[in-house]
Amino acid sequence: MKKNTALSRANTYKKVKSILNAQRADMSLLTVQCTPRSTSLQGELLKIGGDEFQTQEVAKILDQIILLTPSLSSDLINWNLNGSSIEKK
């Protein structure tokens, strides 16, 4: 059972990282933690090169992550994500 859980966790992490990479998120600024049921984002959400994301781009990333894991938590320096609200700090 533990082996299957570890594979699911690794698979979830790989998919979340793929979503972030597809949107050109600078992964060196983010800490991503995943389980099959939740994802946590910590740090700063910027594009590679330091450009800011637009609110619509962040919404797209979150929509894709929520399809994978039903729970999303964040402690981002530059974005406030509360429920259905996405606000630039």
N, CA, C and O of each residue as an XYZ file, in Angstrom:
356
protein
N       0.816     -1.201      0.000
C       0.000      0.000      0.000
C       0.857      1.262      0.000
O       0.566      2.203     -0.738
N       1.910      1.295      0.816
C       2.756      2.473      0.875
C       3.417      2.736     -0.467
O       3.575      3.891     -0.865
N       3.804      1.683     -1.167
C       4.452      1.850     -2.460
C       3.511      2.539     -3.447
O       3.938      3.445     -4.163
N       2.246      2.132     -3.503
C       1.271      2.757     -4.387
C       1.042      4.220     -4.026
O       0.920      5.065     -4.912
N       0.983      4.527     -2.719
C       0.802      5.902     -2.274
C       1.984      6.755     -2.705
O       1.798      7.880     -3.171
N       3.203      6.232     -2.555
C       4.395      6.976     -2.955
C       4.391      7.229     -4.458
O       4.763      8.314     -4.906
N       3.976      6.246     -5.231
C       3.919      6.436     -6.676
C       2.874      7.478     -7.035
O       3.100      8.308     -7.915
N       1.738      7.442     -6.365
C       0.701      8.433     -6.628
C       1.175      9.832     -6.274
O       0.896     10.785     -7.002
N       1.887      9.964     -5.169
C       2.414     11.255     -4.746
C       3.434     11.765     -5.768
O       3.412     12.936     -6.147
N       4.315     10.884     -6.203
C       5.321     11.263     -7.191
C       4.666     11.632     -8.520
O       5.078     12.589     -9.176
N       3.664     10.884     -8.907
C       2.958     11.157    -10.153
C       2.219     12.495    -10.082
O       2.230     13.267    -11.040
N       1.581     12.762     -8.947
C       0.883     14.034     -8.755
C       1.871     15.191     -8.829
O       1.609     16.188     -9.502
N       3.002     15.066     -8.143
C       4.034     16.105     -8.161
C       4.517     16.345     -9.585
O       4.663     17.493    -10.007
N       4.763     15.285    -10.318
C       5.251     15.396    -11.701
C       4.238     16.150    -12.571
O       4.623     16.980    -13.394
N       2.959     15.863    -12.389
C       1.931     16.530    -13.185
C       1.787     17.999    -12.807
O       1.623     18.849    -13.682
N       1.847     18.307    -11.508
C       1.763     19.706    -11.069
C       2.968     20.486    -11.586
O       2.823     21.611    -12.063
N       4.139     19.898    -11.492
C       5.346     20.552    -11.990
C       5.252     20.777    -13.502
O       5.706     21.805    -14.006
N       4.675     19.836    -14.210
C       4.491     19.971    -15.654
C       3.560     21.143    -15.984
O       3.805     21.881    -16.938
N       2.504     21.312    -15.203
C       1.576     22.436    -15.386
C       2.317     23.756    -15.201
O       2.188     24.672    -16.014
N       3.094     23.843    -14.123
C       3.842     25.066    -13.834
C       4.896     25.346    -14.904
O       5.078     26.492    -15.316
N       5.588     24.303    -15.351
C       6.597     24.471    -16.397
C       5.976     24.906    -17.723
O       6.562     25.708    -18.450
N       4.803     24.384    -18.035
C       4.125     24.752    -19.278
C       3.782     26.245    -19.309
O       3.722     26.854    -20.377
N       3.557     26.824    -18.128
C       3.257     28.255    -18.039
C       4.518     29.082    -17.790
O       4.434     30.286    -17.550
N       5.681     28.439    -17.846
C       6.994     29.088    -17.686
C       7.208     29.673    -16.300
O       7.821     30.731    -16.158
N       6.699     28.983    -15.267
C       6.919     29.408    -13.890
C       8.373     29.131    -13.508
O       8.938     28.099    -13.870
N       8.964     30.068    -12.773
C      10.334     29.901    -12.303
C      10.309     28.970    -11.095
O       9.987     29.391     -9.984
N      10.647     27.719    -11.318
C      10.561     26.708    -10.264
C      11.613     26.902     -9.180
O      11.496     26.322     -8.101
N      12.638     27.707     -9.448
C      13.654     27.950     -8.424
C      13.110     28.839     -7.299
O      13.715     28.928     -6.231
N      11.972     29.495     -7.538
C      11.370     30.378     -6.543
C      10.214     29.735     -5.792
O       9.678     30.316     -4.849
N       9.832     28.541     -6.211
C       8.659     27.862     -5.641
C       9.035     26.580     -4.916
O       9.953     25.861     -5.312
N       8.309     26.317     -3.857
C       8.345     25.005     -3.213
C       6.974     24.393     -3.449
O       5.949     24.977     -3.096
N       6.969     23.225     -4.043
C       5.718     22.530     -4.362
C       5.693     21.222     -3.576
O       6.628     20.424     -3.648
N       4.622     21.016     -2.831
C       4.427     19.764     -2.105
C       3.091     19.176     -2.540
O       2.082     19.876     -2.628
N       3.111     17.879     -2.811
C       1.898     17.231     -3.315
C       1.634     15.913     -2.608
O       2.546     15.189     -2.208
N       0.358     15.639     -2.474
C      -0.138     14.314     -2.155
C      -1.226     14.050     -3.200
O      -1.596     14.964     -3.938
N      -1.734     12.849     -3.277
C      -2.803     12.608     -4.243
C      -4.050     13.461     -3.988
O      -4.874     13.626     -4.887
N      -4.198     14.008     -2.761
C      -5.389     14.783     -2.426
C      -5.141     16.277     -2.239
O      -6.099     17.043     -2.134
N      -3.880     16.711     -2.195
C      -3.640     18.130     -1.963
C      -2.326     18.604     -2.598
O      -1.395     17.830     -2.821
N      -2.299     19.890     -2.873
C      -1.105     20.544     -3.395
C      -0.873     21.803     -2.575
O      -1.811     22.526     -2.242
N       0.396     22.054     -2.254
C       0.771     23.258     -1.529
C       1.839     23.999     -2.332
O       2.825     23.407     -2.772
N       1.625     25.307     -2.515
C       2.588     26.163     -3.203
C       3.119     27.189     -2.219
O       2.345     27.859     -1.535
N       4.431     27.312     -2.148
C       5.052     28.288     -1.257
C       6.164     29.002     -2.009
O       6.819     28.422     -2.875
N       6.367     30.271     -1.668
C       7.436     31.040     -2.292
C       6.882     32.167     -3.129
O       5.948     32.861     -2.730
N       7.476     32.339     -4.305
C       7.085     33.429     -5.200
C       6.741     32.863     -6.570
O       7.507     32.087     -7.141
N       5.594     33.254     -7.086
C       5.133     32.771     -8.383
C       5.428     33.818     -9.447
O       4.681     34.780     -9.629
N       6.539     33.604    -10.145
C       6.965     34.478    -11.244
C       7.298     33.621    -12.449
O       7.550     32.422    -12.329
N       7.296     34.254    -13.614
C       7.731     33.570    -14.824
C       9.258     33.524    -14.859
O       9.937     34.304    -14.192
N       9.772     32.600    -15.645
C      11.213     32.558    -15.870
C      11.639     33.902    -16.442
O      11.028     34.391    -17.393
N      12.655     34.489    -15.888
C      13.102     35.812    -16.310
C      12.581     36.916    -15.414
O      12.966     38.075    -15.572
N      11.702     36.574    -14.468
C      11.216     37.542    -13.493
C       9.941     38.275    -13.848
O       9.482     39.115    -13.075
N       9.353     37.978    -15.003
C       8.093     38.632    -15.377
C       6.964     38.157    -14.472
O       6.959     37.021    -13.999
N       6.003     39.057    -14.243
C       4.840     38.740    -13.421
C       3.795     37.977    -14.243
O       3.673     38.179    -15.451
N       3.056     37.112    -13.579
C       1.897     36.479    -14.187
C       0.722     37.445    -14.128
O       0.632     38.266    -13.215
N      -0.156     37.349    -15.079
C      -1.436     38.050    -15.042
C      -2.413     37.190    -14.240
O      -2.231     35.978    -14.120
N      -3.437     37.817    -13.700
C      -4.426     37.101    -12.888
C      -5.035     35.931    -13.668
O      -5.245     34.857    -13.104
N      -5.320     36.131    -14.954
C      -5.918     35.072    -15.772
C      -4.974     33.881    -15.913
O      -5.421     32.735    -15.965
N      -3.685     34.147    -15.974
C      -2.704     33.066    -16.089
C      -2.634     32.260    -14.793
O      -2.540     31.033    -14.823
N      -2.679     32.944    -13.672
C      -2.678     32.252    -12.373
C      -3.950     31.425    -12.241
O      -3.905     30.292    -11.761
N      -5.071     31.972    -12.658
C      -6.338     31.236    -12.615
C      -6.259     29.965    -13.453
O      -6.767     28.922    -13.043
N      -5.635     30.041    -14.609
C      -5.486     28.869    -15.482
C      -4.633     27.796    -14.805
O      -4.969     26.613    -14.847
N      -3.535     28.213    -14.184
C      -2.673     27.268    -13.469
C      -3.459     26.581    -12.358
O      -3.415     25.358    -12.219
N      -4.175     27.375    -11.570
C      -4.931     26.818    -10.444
C      -6.037     25.885    -10.907
O      -6.266     24.841    -10.296
N      -6.726     26.254    -11.983
C      -7.784     25.391    -12.520
C      -7.226     24.027    -12.909
O      -7.861     23.001    -12.669
N      -6.049     24.017    -13.505
C      -5.432     22.758    -13.924
C      -4.979     21.932    -12.725
O      -5.115     20.708    -12.728
N      -4.441     22.592    -11.698
C      -4.006     21.873    -10.498
C      -5.199     21.288     -9.758
O      -5.138     20.158     -9.272
N      -6.284     22.052     -9.668
C      -7.485     21.580     -8.965
C      -8.087     20.354     -9.643
O      -8.731     19.541     -8.979
N      -7.895     20.206    -10.931
C      -8.364     18.994    -11.615
C      -7.612     17.757    -11.127
O      -8.145     16.647    -11.164
N      -6.370     17.950    -10.671
C      -5.553     16.838    -10.181
C      -5.776     16.541     -8.704
O      -5.889     15.382     -8.305
N      -5.838     17.592     -7.900
C      -5.959     17.433     -6.452
C      -7.094     18.320     -5.948
O      -7.156     19.497     -6.302
N      -7.983     17.780     -5.137
C      -9.141     18.564     -4.697
C      -8.824     19.700     -3.726
O      -9.652     20.589     -3.527
N      -7.645     19.682     -3.123
C      -7.300     20.705     -2.145
C      -6.022     21.425     -2.562
O      -5.037     20.794     -2.945
N      -6.052     22.761     -2.482
C      -4.886     23.571     -2.828
C      -4.669     24.594     -1.723
O      -5.585     25.331     -1.357
N      -3.456     24.633     -1.198
C      -3.106     25.664     -0.225
C      -1.897     26.420     -0.751
O      -1.109     25.898     -1.540
N      -1.766     27.662     -0.298
C      -0.628     28.456     -0.787
C      -0.161     29.435      0.282
O      -0.937     29.911      1.111
N       1.103     29.708      0.229
C       1.728     30.746      1.024
C       2.707     31.442      0.077
O       3.923     31.278      0.173
N       2.134     32.223     -0.837
C       2.923     32.884     -1.864
C       3.212     34.325     -1.467
O       2.366     35.006     -0.888
N       4.400     34.771     -1.782
C       4.833     36.127     -1.455
C       4.046     37.162     -2.255
O       3.714     38.230     -1.741
N       3.752     36.844     -3.500
C       3.194     37.855     -4.392
C       1.749     37.608     -4.841
O       1.213     38.391     -5.625
N       1.113     36.543     -4.363
C      -0.287     36.274     -4.712
C      -1.051     35.850     -3.478
O      -0.542     35.096     -2.649
N      -2.265     36.334     -3.360
C      -3.170     35.934     -2.293
C      -4.252     35.068     -2.923
O      -5.066     35.556     -3.707
N      -4.261     33.787     -2.580
C      -5.231     32.848     -3.140
C      -6.140     32.367     -2.017
O      -5.762     31.504     -1.225
N      -7.340     32.934     -1.959
C      -8.314     32.571     -0.921
C      -9.598     32.115     -1.575
O     -10.314     32.911     -2.182
N      -9.885     30.841     -1.452
C     -11.113     30.318     -2.045
C     -11.148     30.564     -3.540
O     -10.295     30.069     -4.277
N     -12.130     31.326     -3.988
C     -12.248     31.605     -5.418
C     -11.618     32.960     -5.779
O     -11.728     33.411     -6.918
N     -10.963     33.600     -4.814
C     -10.347     34.902     -5.027
C      -8.872     34.788     -5.343
O      -8.136     34.088     -4.647
N      -8.433     35.476     -6.394
C      -7.026     35.524     -6.785
C      -6.650     37.000     -6.850
O      -7.151     37.753     -7.685
N      -5.750     37.395     -5.940
C      -5.360     38.807     -5.884
C      -3.849     38.940     -5.841
O      -3.162     38.191     -5.146
N      -3.349     39.898     -6.588
C      -1.927     40.249     -6.559
C      -1.653     40.986     -5.265
O      -2.404     41.889     -4.896
N      -0.573     40.612     -4.560
C      -0.194     41.302     -3.320
C       0.625     42.535     -3.642
O       1.042     43.254     -2.733
